[in-house]
Amino acid sequence: MDSIKSGREADADFSDYVAARQHALLRTAFVLTGERASAEDLLQTALAKTYLSWSRIRDPRAVDAYVRKVMVNEHTSWWRRAWRHQEHSTGQPPDCVGTAAAGSGQADGVGERDAMWSLVRTLAPRQRAAVVLRFYEDMSEAETAQVLGCSIGTVKSQTSRALASLRRQLSEAGATSPAGGS
Amino acid sequence: MDDIATRLRDSLHRGADALPYAPDLTRSAMHRARSIQRRRRVSAVTAVIAVLVLSVPAGLALGDTVTSSEPPVADGSSEATDPTQVTIDLETLPAGELPGIPYRQFDAYLFGGGSYDLGGLDPYEIASWDAGAALLVSDGAGQEGTLFVADGSGRPRPIAERVDSIGASADGTHLAYVSGGQLVVRDAAEEEQAAPTPTSVPVPTGAEIIDVTNEAQVLVSPEQGPALLLDRRGVESRLPADVTAWTVPGASFLLAYITRVDEVLNACSAVDDGANQVLWESCDWTVREFSPDGTWAYAVASSTDGYGPVEVAVLDAATGDVVRTVRLAAGNGLVGTFRDAAWESDDQLLLRLEAETGAGAEVALIRLDVPAAEVELATGPVEVRPGTGDSPYLLG
């Protein structure tokens, strides 16, 4: 098995990369999971898997894409495992399995004042990933499809359903004015 | 952009901006990497033992089980020493016939010897139907698609709204689409009538069409739960979830589906004969399309680096043996990414290849003759924006 590049140079490169990109990637993990602890766990896992592939990633520009893809897939698989086995395990984000997450971002001091933020956490993982990549990472539909490993059509339909769900829930909640005060 | 999208964007950025800095994750990531690697070694040994005990058919390559967790990110160093490997050199690739199956090229859709003006539409899915080219078009702003039909008699006409997914049978007689929680099947022969009567059956939210048979059976994959095989009366049977490819060549039945996602993102998948008889399983390759006669399976590497697969394969559909692997020749500074593929005949596969240098990219449709292990240019290449997946071509 040669997936770990053993030289100090490779480790130094990896450390430099993490130092430079960690916070930006953690923010992406945070908007995916909605909770800081889960975000750190998700990013740590993604970075570990990236480290295993470090020597073979073709292009420095591809590293962010690789980490994002691992995060999205890992987050979806957390949810999928929970759905299949109907059980909760350590390390699984608390917003999984369709539980409405209003207020569960309160530990971060963010969610309680933002109805939209809470509702995003009620979306199915693939829908959430689609809107995070489209509206947080500002990726094109084609780029989002590459990360999600699906067709552009699926990105469109996932995004559309997510927006429709948010619109409906906001309407039902009577939260019709922009939240968060910004 | 509509109000809800703007609010969503603001909310995501506001939430992320409030996140405090975290401690350096480098050491903990390296520690976890080594832990993952240890588990992979243990699980690989366990998997080999399990395979031996269960006597899975001989097509499963035992060695592959051990290496299956390796993400096939390109190192650009390997050249064709493997007899199954086919390398594409765009500089010397011979020009062949234009594609023999429907495809989009710039502002036209070509099939059946005809060229149909897309009328300014920018479809993201296309399907060849005897009543015309079916074009799924988004109006942007995250809205669901509108389905148009272009039959060459004028501007494409809309036939359905809020459409999620489309598919057509290989013989072009049936078009299926999902709209508003209903699977609709239309018969091209009835389109000549004044009032065609499409069949409609309910399907779960988010169902995607995997394939449509000439007999108007449709396999759909919901967001959750098993795949559903439907005919005009409704659900005929339930099949494993996460189906990636399906075909019914004659009396046989081939179904490929994801079985698990392992520690390093690989999606392991199985090919089934439809009676829960697993023919083979692979963690290296994910089957995307079976050849029309069910002999071959087009597959992509199970894990990529986020830019799309740099290597694809054609497998023996019955055994999972790798028959051909295809990648762009290394050493010329180009990175080749395969975007999509479609079978042109039982033995010939069309691949949409994007070759990029970082400064620019070219897209071409490449034809692979599987038995002959030969590649040729079907059309292109043309220049595109690199890394975006944008293309003047779309295979239907």
Interface residues (C-beta under 8 A of the other chain):
Chain A: M1 S3 I4 D11 F14 S15 V18 A19 Q22 H23 L26 R27 T28 F30 V31 G34 R36 A39 E40 L43 Q44 T45 L47 A48 K49 T50 Y51 L52 S53 S55 R56 I57 R58 D59 R61 A62 D64 A65 Y66 V67 R68 K69 V70 N73 E74 S77 R80 W83 G105 D108 G109 V110 G111 D114 M116 W117 V120 A124 R126 V131 V132 R134 F135 Y136 S140 E141 A142 E143 A145 Q146 V147 G149 S151 I152 G153 T154 K156 S157 Q158 T159 S160 R161 A162 L163 L166 R167 L170 P178 A179 G180 S182
Chain B: D2 I4 A5 R7 L8 R9 D10 S11 L12 H13 R14 G15 A16 D17 A18 L19 Y21 A22 D24 L25 T26 S28 A29 M30 H31 R32 A33 R34 S35 I36 Q37 R40 R41 E70 P71 V73 A74 D75 G76 Y124 E125 L136 S138 G142 Q143 E144 G145 D164 S165 T205 G206 E208 E223 Q224 V261 E263 V264 L265 T304 D305 G306 Y307 G308 V310 V335 G358 G387 T388 G389 D390
